[in-house]
């Protein structure tokens, strides 16, 4: 699976006019997805994010632990 995440900032709202795109190929499981999310969030400017979790229900969470 190929996943593409794009952040677009606006000069009026953000003071910066740019687009940041993170694209990954060969995504096979939720571990891959969790790492993509944290990398994308950081690339979008939220550099303080350390990890993200995907809740599968029944108290099972997949974390993007580095």
Secondary structure, 3 states (H helix, E strand, C coil): CCEEEEEEECHHHHCCCEEEEEEECCCCCHHHHHHHHHHHHHHCCCCCCCCCEEEEECCEEEECCC
